[in-house]
Amino acid sequence: MPKLKTKSGAKKRFKLTATGKIKAGVAGKRHRLISHNAKYIRTNRGTKVMSESDKKTIMTYLPYGL
């Protein structure tokens, strides 16, 4: 059987934690931040852990993990 290819966009955007969860950057931090309040910007700082339902979809893009 041939090897499956990893989606290039997924390998750039996601990281696996040691426990097998998926980390990703938070959306909505690039531009137009003046229209968001300080709490929104503060809570969306850094990365977030994706939900289990999103993990199933993302892992189809990463057949061999990262």
N, CA, C, O and CB atoms as a CASP TS submission, in Angstrom:
PFRMAT TS
TARGET T0000
AUTHOR 0000-0000-0000
METHOD Language model
MODEL 1
PARENT N/A
ATOM      1  N   MET     1       0.841  -1.191   0.000  1.00  0.00           N
ATOM      2  CA  MET     1       0.000   0.000   0.000  1.00  0.00           C
ATOM      3  C   MET     1       0.886   1.255   0.000  1.00  0.00           C
ATOM      4  O   MET     1       1.909   1.297   0.683  1.00  0.00           O
ATOM      5  CB  MET     1      -0.956  -0.002   1.229  1.00  0.00           C
ATOM      6  N   PRO     2       0.489   2.260  -0.760  1.00  0.00           N
ATOM      7  CA  PRO     2       1.265   3.504  -0.728  1.00  0.00           C
ATOM      8  C   PRO     2       1.023   4.261   0.571  1.00  0.00           C
ATOM      9  O   PRO     2       0.000   4.094   1.235  1.00  0.00           O
ATOM     10  CB  PRO     2       0.909   4.392  -1.929  1.00  0.00           C
ATOM     11  N   LYS     3       1.995   5.095   0.909  1.00  0.00           N
ATOM     12  CA  LYS     3       1.854   5.906   2.118  1.00  0.00           C
ATOM     13  C   LYS     3       0.845   7.017   1.880  1.00  0.00           C
ATOM     14  O   LYS     3       0.709   7.516   0.763  1.00  0.00           O
ATOM     15  CB  LYS     3       3.214   6.495   2.548  1.00  0.00           C
ATOM     16  N   LEU     4       0.135   7.404   2.941  1.00  0.00           N
ATOM     17  CA  LEU     4      -0.818   8.507   2.859  1.00  0.00           C
ATOM     18  C   LEU     4      -0.084   9.824   3.030  1.00  0.00           C
ATOM     19  O   LEU     4       0.891   9.916   3.777  1.00  0.00           O
ATOM     20  CB  LEU     4      -1.930   8.362   3.925  1.00  0.00           C
ATOM     21  N   LYS     5      -0.561  10.835   2.331  1.00  0.00           N
ATOM     22  CA  LYS     5       0.073  12.148   2.443  1.00  0.00           C
ATOM     23  C   LYS     5      -0.572  12.946   3.567  1.00  0.00           C
ATOM     24  O   LYS     5      -1.771  12.835   3.822  1.00  0.00           O
ATOM     25  CB  LYS     5      -0.025  12.919   1.111  1.00  0.00           C
ATOM     26  N   THR     6       0.251  13.756   4.233  1.00  0.00           N
ATOM     27  CA  THR     6      -0.217  14.683   5.259  1.00  0.00           C
ATOM     28  C   THR     6      -0.631  15.976   4.578  1.00  0.00           C
ATOM     29  O   THR     6       0.054  16.441   3.667  1.00  0.00           O
ATOM     30  CB  THR     6       0.882  14.944   6.337  1.00  0.00           C
ATOM     31  N   LYS     7      -1.749  16.568   5.010  1.00  0.00           N
ATOM     32  CA  LYS     7      -2.165  17.858   4.472  1.00  0.00           C
ATOM     33  C   LYS     7      -1.166  18.927   4.896  1.00  0.00           C
ATOM     34  O   LYS     7      -0.885  19.073   6.086  1.00  0.00           O
ATOM     35  CB  LYS     7      -3.596  18.223   4.947  1.00  0.00           C
ATOM     36  N   SER     8      -0.627  19.675   3.939  1.00  0.00           N
ATOM     37  CA  SER     8       0.410  20.666   4.234  1.00  0.00           C
ATOM     38  C   SER     8      -0.098  21.763   5.155  1.00  0.00           C
ATOM     39  O   SER     8       0.637  22.230   6.025  1.00  0.00           O
ATOM     40  CB  SER     8       0.929  21.279   2.946  1.00  0.00           C
ATOM     41  N   GLY     9      -1.341  22.178   4.977  1.00  0.00           N
ATOM     42  CA  GLY     9      -1.887  23.225   5.832  1.00  0.00           C
ATOM     43  C   GLY     9      -2.042  22.775   7.270  1.00  0.00           C
ATOM     44  O   GLY     9      -1.878  23.571   8.194  1.00  0.00           O
ATOM     45  N   ALA    10      -2.359  21.494   7.466  1.00  0.00           N
ATOM     46  CA  ALA    10      -2.562  20.979   8.817  1.00  0.00           C
ATOM     47  C   ALA    10      -1.250  20.865   9.575  1.00  0.00           C
ATOM     48  O   ALA    10      -1.208  21.147  10.773  1.00  0.00           O
ATOM     49  CB  ALA    10      -3.249  19.625   8.768  1.00  0.00           C
ATOM     50  N   LYS    11      -0.187  20.461   8.911  1.00  0.00           N
ATOM     51  CA  LYS    11       1.082  20.301   9.624  1.00  0.00           C
ATOM     52  C   LYS    11       1.672  21.643  10.037  1.00  0.00           C
ATOM     53  O   LYS    11       2.488  21.708  10.956  1.00  0.00           O
ATOM     54  CB  LYS    11       2.081  19.544   8.759  1.00  0.00           C
ATOM     55  N   LYS    12       1.261  22.720   9.357  1.00  0.00           N
ATOM     56  CA  LYS    12       1.725  24.052   9.739  1.00  0.00           C
ATOM     57  C   LYS    12       0.907  24.642  10.885  1.00  0.00           C
ATOM     58  O   LYS    12       1.406  25.493  11.621  1.00  0.00           O
ATOM     59  CB  LYS    12       1.672  24.982   8.543  1.00  0.00           C
ATOM     60  N   ARG    13      -0.327  24.206  11.045  1.00  0.00           N
ATOM     61  CA  ARG    13      -1.253  24.869  11.964  1.00  0.00           C
ATOM     62  C   ARG    13      -1.468  24.159  13.294  1.00  0.00           C
ATOM     63  O   ARG    13      -1.903  24.791  14.258  1.00  0.00           O
ATOM     64  CB  ARG    13      -2.557  25.027  11.301  1.00  0.00           C
ATOM     65  N   PHE    14      -1.177  22.868  13.373  1.00  0.00           N
ATOM     66  CA  PHE    14      -1.504  22.105  14.567  1.00  0.00           C
ATOM     67  C   PHE    14      -0.276  21.437  15.160  1.00  0.00           C
ATOM     68  O   PHE    14       0.666  21.090  14.448  1.00  0.00           O
ATOM     69  CB  PHE    14      -2.555  21.064  14.251  1.00  0.00           C
ATOM     70  N   LYS    15      -0.302  21.261  16.496  1.00  0.00           N
ATOM     71  CA  LYS    15       0.737  20.525  17.206  1.00  0.00           C
ATOM     72  C   LYS    15       0.047  19.535  18.133  1.00  0.00           C
ATOM     73  O   LYS    15      -1.044  19.802  18.637  1.00  0.00           O
ATOM     74  CB  LYS    15       1.688  21.488  18.003  1.00  0.00           C
ATOM     75  N   LEU    16       0.687  18.391  18.357  1.00  0.00           N
ATOM     76  CA  LEU    16       0.166  17.400  19.288  1.00  0.00           C
ATOM     77  C   LEU    16       0.811  17.584  20.645  1.00  0.00           C
ATOM     78  O   LEU    16       2.015  17.821  20.737  1.00  0.00           O
ATOM     79  CB  LEU    16       0.406  15.976  18.766  1.00  0.00           C
ATOM     80  N   THR    17       0.009  17.476  21.712  1.00  0.00           N
ATOM     81  CA  THR    17       0.549  17.518  23.063  1.00  0.00           C
ATOM     82  C   THR    17       1.021  16.124  23.445  1.00  0.00           C
ATOM     83  O   THR    17       0.798  15.161  22.712  1.00  0.00           O
ATOM     84  CB  THR    17      -0.507  18.044  24.074  1.00  0.00           C
ATOM     85  N   ALA    18       1.674  16.023  24.594  1.00  0.00           N
ATOM     86  CA  ALA    18       2.189  14.728  25.049  1.00  0.00           C
ATOM     87  C   ALA    18       1.060  13.748  25.364  1.00  0.00           C
ATOM     88  O   ALA    18       1.250  12.536  25.271  1.00  0.00           O
ATOM     89  CB  ALA    18       3.070  14.916  26.282  1.00  0.00           C
ATOM     90  N   THR    19      -0.107  14.261  25.734  1.00  0.00           N
ATOM     91  CA  THR    19      -1.236  13.383  26.050  1.00  0.00           C
ATOM     92  C   THR    19      -2.099  13.083  24.836  1.00  0.00           C
ATOM     93  O   THR    19      -3.103  12.380  24.955  1.00  0.00           O
ATOM     94  CB  THR    19      -2.088  14.005  27.130  1.00  0.00           C
ATOM     95  N   GLY    20      -1.726  13.604  23.663  1.00  0.00           N
ATOM     96  CA  GLY    20      -2.457  13.290  22.443  1.00  0.00           C
ATOM     97  C   GLY    20      -3.505  14.304  22.047  1.00  0.00           C
ATOM     98  O   GLY    20      -4.232  14.086  21.078  1.00  0.00           O
ATOM     99  N   LYS    21      -3.602  15.407  22.768  1.00  0.00           N
ATOM    100  CA  LYS    21      -4.542  16.452  22.383  1.00  0.00           C
ATOM    101  C   LYS    21      -3.918  17.312  21.292  1.00  0.00           C
ATOM    102  O   LYS    21      -2.716  17.225  21.041  1.00  0.00           O
ATOM    103  CB  LYS    21      -4.941  17.318  23.606  1.00  0.00           C
ATOM    104  N   ILE    22      -4.734  18.143  20.641  1.00  0.00           N
ATOM    105  CA  ILE    22      -4.247  18.976  19.549  1.00  0.00           C
ATOM    106  C   ILE    22      -4.319  20.443  19.950  1.00  0.00           C
ATOM    107  O   ILE    22      -5.361  20.930  20.389  1.00  0.00           O
ATOM    108  CB  ILE    22      -5.058  18.724  18.261  1.00  0.00           C
ATOM    109  N   LYS    23      -3.196  21.142  19.793  1.00  0.00           N
ATOM    110  CA  LYS    23      -3.124  22.573  20.055  1.00  0.00           C
ATOM    111  C   LYS    23      -3.202  23.323  18.739  1.00  0.00           C
ATOM    112  O   LYS    23      -2.726  22.844  17.709  1.00  0.00           O
ATOM    113  CB  LYS    23      -1.829  22.936  20.819  1.00  0.00           C
ATOM    114  N   ALA    24      -3.811  24.512  18.778  1.00  0.00           N
ATOM    115  CA  ALA    24      -3.892  25.358  17.591  1.00  0.00           C
ATOM    116  C   ALA    24      -3.911  26.809  18.025  1.00  0.00           C
ATOM    117  O   ALA    24      -4.274  27.129  19.157  1.00  0.00           O
ATOM    118  CB  ALA    24      -5.146  25.019  16.740  1.00  0.00           C
ATOM    119  N   GLY    25      -3.522  27.672  17.123  1.00  0.00           N
ATOM    120  CA  GLY    25      -3.602  29.097  17.386  1.00  0.00           C
ATOM    121  C   GLY    25      -5.044  29.557  17.384  1.00  0.00           C
ATOM    122  O   GLY    25      -5.892  28.962  16.720  1.00  0.00           O
ATOM    123  N   VAL    26      -5.323  30.612  18.123  1.00  0.00           N
ATOM    124  CA  VAL    26      -6.684  31.128  18.242  1.00  0.00           C
ATOM    125  C   VAL    26      -6.958  32.095  17.098  1.00  0.00           C
ATOM    126  O   VAL    26      -6.103  32.909  16.751  1.00  0.00           O
ATOM    127  CB  VAL    26      -6.897  31.824  19.612  1.00  0.00           C
ATOM    128  N   ALA    27      -8.145  32.008  16.515  1.00  0.00           N
ATOM    129  CA  ALA    27      -8.516  32.887  15.409  1.00  0.00           C
ATOM    130  C   ALA    27      -8.900  34.269  15.925  1.00  0.00           C
ATOM    131  O   ALA    27      -9.241  34.432  17.097  1.00  0.00           O
ATOM    132  CB  ALA    27      -9.674  32.280  14.606  1.00  0.00           C
ATOM    133  N   GLY    28      -8.843  35.246  15.054  1.00  0.00           N
ATOM    134  CA  GLY    28      -9.311  36.586  15.372  1.00  0.00           C
ATOM    135  C   GLY    28      -8.294  37.468  16.053  1.00  0.00           C
ATOM    136  O   GLY    28      -8.668  38.349  16.828  1.00  0.00           O
ATOM    137  N   LYS    29      -6.984  37.254  15.780  1.00  0.00           N
ATOM    138  CA  LYS    29      -5.956  38.052  16.439  1.00  0.00           C
ATOM    139  C   LYS    29      -5.092  38.834  15.459  1.00  0.00           C
ATOM    140  O   LYS    29      -4.106  39.446  15.871  1.00  0.00           O
ATOM    141  CB  LYS    29      -5.083  37.164  17.276  1.00  0.00           C
ATOM    142  N   ARG    30      -5.431  38.831  14.187  1.00  0.00           N
ATOM    143  CA  ARG    30      -4.529  39.385  13.178  1.00  0.00           C
ATOM    144  C   ARG    30      -4.751  40.877  12.913  1.00  0.00           C
ATOM    145  O   ARG    30      -3.801  41.660  12.906  1.00  0.00           O
ATOM    146  CB  ARG    30      -4.687  38.623  11.893  1.00  0.00           C
ATOM    147  N   HIS    31      -5.983  41.253  12.700  1.00  0.00           N
ATOM    148  CA  HIS    31      -6.250  42.659  12.367  1.00  0.00           C
ATOM    149  C   HIS    31      -7.627  43.017  12.902  1.00  0.00           C
ATOM    150  O   HIS    31      -8.355  42.145  13.377  1.00  0.00           O
ATOM    151  CB  HIS    31      -6.164  42.914  10.816  1.00  0.00           C
ATOM    152  N   ARG    32      -7.987  44.286  12.829  1.00  0.00           N
ATOM    153  CA  ARG    32      -9.258  44.814  13.349  1.00  0.00           C
ATOM    154  C   ARG    32      -9.413  44.547  14.837  1.00  0.00           C
ATOM    155  O   ARG    32     -10.516  44.259  15.300  1.00  0.00           O
ATOM    156  CB  ARG    32     -10.435  44.202  12.596  1.00  0.00           C
ATOM    157  N   LEU    33      -8.335  44.637  15.588  1.00  0.00           N
ATOM    158  CA  LEU    33      -8.406  44.381  17.019  1.00  0.00           C
ATOM    159  C   LEU    33      -8.994  45.560  17.782  1.00  0.00           C
ATOM    160  O   LEU    33      -9.402  45.409  18.933  1.00  0.00           O
ATOM    161  CB  LEU    33      -7.031  44.057  17.556  1.00  0.00           C
ATOM    162  N   ILE    34      -9.042  46.722  17.160  1.00  0.00           N
ATOM    163  CA  ILE    34      -9.588  47.900  17.842  1.00  0.00           C
ATOM    164  C   ILE    34     -11.082  47.705  18.129  1.00  0.00           C
ATOM    165  O   ILE    34     -11.620  48.294  19.067  1.00  0.00           O
ATOM    166  CB  ILE    34      -9.364  49.177  16.986  1.00  0.00           C
ATOM    167  N   SER    35     -11.747  46.876  17.317  1.00  0.00           N
ATOM    168  CA  SER    35     -13.178  46.651  17.522  1.00  0.00           C
ATOM    169  C   SER    35     -13.461  45.592  18.585  1.00  0.00           C
ATOM    170  O   SER    35     -14.609  45.411  18.990  1.00  0.00           O
ATOM    171  CB  SER    35     -13.826  46.242  16.217  1.00  0.00           C
ATOM    172  N   HIS    36     -12.412  44.887  19.042  1.00  0.00           N
ATOM    173  CA  HIS    36     -12.597  43.893  20.095  1.00  0.00           C
ATOM    174  C   HIS    36     -12.226  44.500  21.437  1.00  0.00           C
ATOM    175  O   HIS    36     -11.346  45.356  21.522  1.00  0.00           O
ATOM    176  CB  HIS    36     -11.752  42.628  19.819  1.00  0.00           C
ATOM    177  N   ASN    37     -12.907  44.050  22.486  1.00  0.00           N
ATOM    178  CA  ASN    37     -12.586  44.573  23.810  1.00  0.00           C
ATOM    179  C   ASN    37     -11.364  43.864  24.385  1.00  0.00           C
ATOM    180  O   ASN    37     -10.901  42.865  23.835  1.00  0.00           O
ATOM    181  CB  ASN    37     -13.786  44.418  24.756  1.00  0.00           C
ATOM    182  N   ALA    38     -10.855  44.378  25.477  1.00  0.00           N
ATOM    183  CA  ALA    38      -9.610  43.871  26.063  1.00  0.00           C
ATOM    184  C   ALA    38      -9.763  42.444  26.555  1.00  0.00           C
ATOM    185  O   ALA    38      -8.810  41.667  26.486  1.00  0.00           O
ATOM    186  CB  ALA    38      -9.161  44.763  27.209  1.00  0.00           C
ATOM    187  N   LYS    39     -10.941  42.079  27.051  1.00  0.00           N
ATOM    188  CA  LYS    39     -11.153  40.717  27.542  1.00  0.00           C
ATOM    189  C   LYS    39     -11.048  39.704  26.405  1.00  0.00           C
ATOM    190  O   LYS    39     -10.481  38.626  26.583  1.00  0.00           O
ATOM    191  CB  LYS    39     -12.522  40.601  28.227  1.00  0.00           C
ATOM    192  N   TYR    40     -11.586  40.044  25.250  1.00  0.00           N
ATOM    193  CA  TYR    40     -11.517  39.166  24.086  1.00  0.00           C
ATOM    194  C   TYR    40     -10.071  38.929  23.666  1.00  0.00           C
ATOM    195  O   TYR    40      -9.673  37.794  23.403  1.00  0.00           O
ATOM    196  CB  TYR    40     -12.314  39.758  22.923  1.00  0.00           C
ATOM    197  N   ILE    41      -9.295  39.993  23.603  1.00  0.00           N
ATOM    198  CA  ILE    41      -7.896  39.883  23.191  1.00  0.00           C
ATOM    199  C   ILE    41      -7.098  39.100  24.230  1.00  0.00           C
ATOM    200  O   ILE    41      -6.242  38.289  23.876  1.00  0.00           O
ATOM    201  CB  ILE    41      -7.279  41.283  22.984  1.00  0.00           C
ATOM    202  N   ARG    42      -7.374  39.339  25.496  1.00  0.00           N
ATOM    203  CA  ARG    42      -6.638  38.684  26.570  1.00  0.00           C
ATOM    204  C   ARG    42      -6.930  37.181  26.619  1.00  0.00           C
ATOM    205  O   ARG    42      -6.014  36.378  26.798  1.00  0.00           O
ATOM    206  CB  ARG    42      -6.984  39.327  27.910  1.00  0.00           C
ATOM    207  N   THR    43      -8.187  36.802  26.462  1.00  0.00           N
ATOM    208  CA  THR    43      -8.536  35.384  26.549  1.00  0.00           C
ATOM    209  C   THR    43      -8.098  34.608  25.311  1.00  0.00           C
ATOM    210  O   THR    43      -7.931  33.390  25.379  1.00  0.00           O
ATOM    211  CB  THR    43     -10.032  35.227  26.747  1.00  0.00           C
ATOM    212  N   ASN    44      -7.910  35.286  24.190  1.00  0.00           N
ATOM    213  CA  ASN    44      -7.483  34.616  22.966  1.00  0.00           C
ATOM    214  C   ASN    44      -5.977  34.686  22.764  1.00  0.00           C
ATOM    215  O   ASN    44      -5.493  34.455  21.655  1.00  0.00           O
ATOM    216  CB  ASN    44      -8.183  35.222  21.774  1.00  0.00           C
ATOM    217  N   ARG    45      -5.239  34.996  23.798  1.00  0.00           N
ATOM    218  CA  ARG    45      -3.783  35.039  23.716  1.00  0.00           C
ATOM    219  C   ARG    45      -3.234  33.617  23.698  1.00  0.00           C
ATOM    220  O   ARG    45      -3.753  32.742  24.392  1.00  0.00           O
ATOM    221  CB  ARG    45      -3.183  35.843  24.899  1.00  0.00           C
ATOM    222  N   GLY    46      -2.195  33.383  22.913  1.00  0.00           N
ATOM    223  CA  GLY    46      -1.548  32.079  22.908  1.00  0.00           C
ATOM    224  C   GLY    46      -2.289  31.059  22.060  1.00  0.00           C
ATOM    225  O   GLY    46      -2.782  31.378  20.978  1.00  0.00           O
ATOM    226  N   THR    47      -2.365  29.837  22.552  1.00  0.00           N
ATOM    227  CA  THR    47      -2.985  28.747  21.810  1.00  0.00           C
ATOM    228  C   THR    47      -4.151  28.163  22.600  1.00  0.00           C
ATOM    229  O   THR    47      -4.357  28.500  23.766  1.00  0.00           O
ATOM    230  CB  THR    47      -1.952  27.653  21.492  1.00  0.00           C
ATOM    231  N   LYS    48      -4.911  27.286  21.950  1.00  0.00           N
ATOM    232  CA  LYS    48      -6.006  26.610  22.629  1.00  0.00           C
ATOM    233  C   LYS    48      -5.963  25.131  22.275  1.00  0.00           C
ATOM    234  O   LYS    48      -5.329  24.732  21.299  1.00  0.00           O
ATOM    235  CB  LYS    48      -7.377  27.235  22.246  1.00  0.00           C
ATOM    236  N   VAL    49      -6.640  24.331  23.074  1.00  0.00           N
ATOM    237  CA  VAL    49      -6.749  22.896  22.827  1.00  0.00           C
ATOM    238  C   VAL    49      -8.050  22.659  22.073  1.00  0.00           C
ATOM    239  O   VAL    49      -9.113  23.124  22.487  1.00  0.00           O
ATOM    240  CB  VAL    49      -6.703  22.069  24.167  1.00  0.00           C
ATOM    241  N   MET    50      -7.959  21.940  20.975  1.00  0.00           N
ATOM    242  CA  MET    50      -9.128  21.703  20.137  1.00  0.00           C
ATOM    243  C   MET    50     -10.055  20.686  20.802  1.00  0.00           C
ATOM    244  O   MET    50      -9.613  19.855  21.595  1.00  0.00           O
ATOM    245  CB  MET    50      -8.701  21.213  18.737  1.00  0.00           C
ATOM    246  N   SER    51     -11.335  20.761  20.472  1.00  0.00           N
ATOM    247  CA  SER    51     -12.318  19.850  21.047  1.00  0.00           C
ATOM    248  C   SER    51     -12.162  18.452  20.449  1.00  0.00           C
ATOM    249  O   SER    51     -11.482  18.266  19.440  1.00  0.00           O
ATOM    250  CB  SER    51     -13.748  20.378  20.814  1.00  0.00           C
ATOM    251  N   GLU    52     -12.792  17.490  21.079  1.00  0.00           N
ATOM    252  CA  GLU    52     -12.687  16.101  20.630  1.00  0.00           C
ATOM    253  C   GLU    52     -13.312  15.907  19.250  1.00  0.00           C
ATOM    254  O   GLU    52     -12.806  15.125  18.446  1.00  0.00           O
ATOM    255  CB  GLU    52     -13.355  15.168  21.638  1.00  0.00           C
ATOM    256  N   SER    53     -14.409  16.615  18.973  1.00  0.00           N
ATOM    257  CA  SER    53     -15.039  16.469  17.659  1.00  0.00           C
ATOM    258  C   SER    53     -14.162  17.059  16.564  1.00  0.00           C
ATOM    259  O   SER    53     -14.114  16.525  15.456  1.00  0.00           O
ATOM    260  CB  SER    53     -16.415  17.140  17.646  1.00  0.00           C
ATOM    261  N   ASP    54     -13.461  18.163  16.864  1.00  0.00           N
ATOM    262  CA  ASP    54     -12.523  18.730  15.893  1.00  0.00           C
ATOM    263  C   ASP    54     -11.293  17.836  15.738  1.00  0.00           C
ATOM    264  O   ASP    54     -10.711  17.754  14.656  1.00  0.00           O
ATOM    265  CB  ASP    54     -12.099  20.145  16.319  1.00  0.00           C
ATOM    266  N   LYS    55     -10.908  17.178  16.810  1.00  0.00           N
ATOM    267  CA  LYS    55      -9.725  16.313  16.767  1.00  0.00           C
ATOM    268  C   LYS    55      -9.906  15.183  15.764  1.00  0.00           C
ATOM    269  O   LYS    55      -8.965  14.831  15.053  1.00  0.00           O
ATOM    270  CB  LYS    55      -9.433  15.736  18.155  1.00  0.00           C
ATOM    271  N   LYS    56     -11.115  14.607  15.697  1.00  0.00           N
ATOM    272  CA  LYS    56     -11.368  13.525  14.757  1.00  0.00           C
ATOM    273  C   LYS    56     -11.159  13.981  13.319  1.00  0.00           C
ATOM    274  O   LYS    56     -10.590  13.251  12.507  1.00  0.00           O
ATOM    275  CB  LYS    56     -12.781  12.990  14.937  1.00  0.00           C
ATOM    276  N   THR    57     -11.618  15.183  13.007  1.00  0.00           N
ATOM    277  CA  THR    57     -11.451  15.716  11.659  1.00  0.00           C
ATOM    278  C   THR    57      -9.992  16.018  11.367  1.00  0.00           C
ATOM    279  O   THR    57      -9.490  15.693  10.292  1.00  0.00           O
ATOM    280  CB  THR    57     -12.291  16.971  11.475  1.00  0.00           C
ATOM    281  N   ILE    58      -9.309  16.642  12.324  1.00  0.00           N
ATOM    282  CA  ILE    58      -7.920  17.043  12.116  1.00  0.00           C
ATOM    283  C   ILE    58      -7.023  15.820  11.956  1.00  0.00           C
ATOM    284  O   ILE    58      -6.088  15.843  11.155  1.00  0.00           O
ATOM    285  CB  ILE    58      -7.431  17.912  13.285  1.00  0.00           C
ATOM    286  N   MET    59      -7.290  14.764  12.696  1.00  0.00           N
ATOM    287  CA  MET    59      -6.441  13.576  12.604  1.00  0.00           C
ATOM    288  C   MET    59      -6.576  12.857  11.269  1.00  0.00           C
ATOM    289  O   MET    59      -5.699  12.073  10.906  1.00  0.00           O
ATOM    290  CB  MET    59      -6.771  12.622  13.723  1.00  0.00           C
ATOM    291  N   THR    60      -7.656  13.106  10.528  1.00  0.00           N
ATOM    292  CA  THR    60      -7.735  12.551   9.167  1.00  0.00           C
ATOM    293  C   THR    60      -6.760  13.263   8.245  1.00  0.00           C
ATOM    294  O   THR    60      -6.323  12.687   7.249  1.00  0.00           O
ATOM    295  CB  THR    60      -9.168  12.667   8.610  1.00  0.00           C
ATOM    296  N   TYR    61      -6.412  14.506   8.558  1.00  0.00           N
ATOM    297  CA  TYR    61      -5.437  15.256   7.777  1.00  0.00           C
ATOM    298  C   TYR    61      -4.013  14.886   8.142  1.00  0.00           C
ATOM    299  O   TYR    61      -3.089  15.137   7.368  1.00  0.00           O
ATOM    300  CB  TYR    61      -5.643  16.737   7.969  1.00  0.00           C
ATOM    301  N   LEU    62      -3.823  14.288   9.319  1.00  0.00           N
ATOM    302  CA  LEU    62      -2.497  13.930   9.820  1.00  0.00           C
ATOM    303  C   LEU    62      -2.465  12.428  10.073  1.00  0.00           C
ATOM    304  O   LEU    62      -2.564  12.007  11.226  1.00  0.00           O
ATOM    305  CB  LEU    62      -2.147  14.725  11.122  1.00  0.00           C
ATOM    306  N   PRO    63      -2.331  11.607   9.036  1.00  0.00           N
ATOM    307  CA  PRO    63      -2.480  10.172   9.226  1.00  0.00           C
ATOM    308  C   PRO    63      -1.413   9.544  10.133  1.00  0.00           C
ATOM    309  O   PRO    63      -1.658   8.502  10.741  1.00  0.00           O
ATOM    310  CB  PRO    63      -2.452   9.500   7.896  1.00  0.00           C
ATOM    311  N   TYR    64      -0.243  10.165  10.228  1.00  0.00           N
ATOM    312  CA  TYR    64       0.833   9.602  11.048  1.00  0.00           C
ATOM    313  C   TYR    64       1.183  10.492  12.221  1.00  0.00           C
ATOM    314  O   TYR    64       2.262  10.351  12.797  1.00  0.00           O
ATOM    315  CB  TYR    64       2.066   9.370  10.206  1.00  0.00           C
ATOM    316  N   GLY    65       0.301  11.402  12.590  1.00  0.00           N
ATOM    317  CA  GLY    65       0.580  12.336  13.681  1.00  0.00           C
ATOM    318  C   GLY    65       1.540  13.407  13.222  1.00  0.00           C
ATOM    319  O   GLY    65       1.709  13.646  12.027  1.00  0.00           O
ATOM    320  N   LEU    66       2.166  14.049  14.190  1.00  0.00           N
ATOM    321  CA  LEU    66       3.138  15.112  13.875  1.00  0.00           C
ATOM    322  C   LEU    66       4.456  14.829  14.559  1.00  0.00           C
ATOM    323  O   LEU    66       5.402  15.604  14.420  1.00  0.00           O
ATOM    324  CB  LEU    66       2.606  16.497  14.304  1.00  0.00           C
TER
END
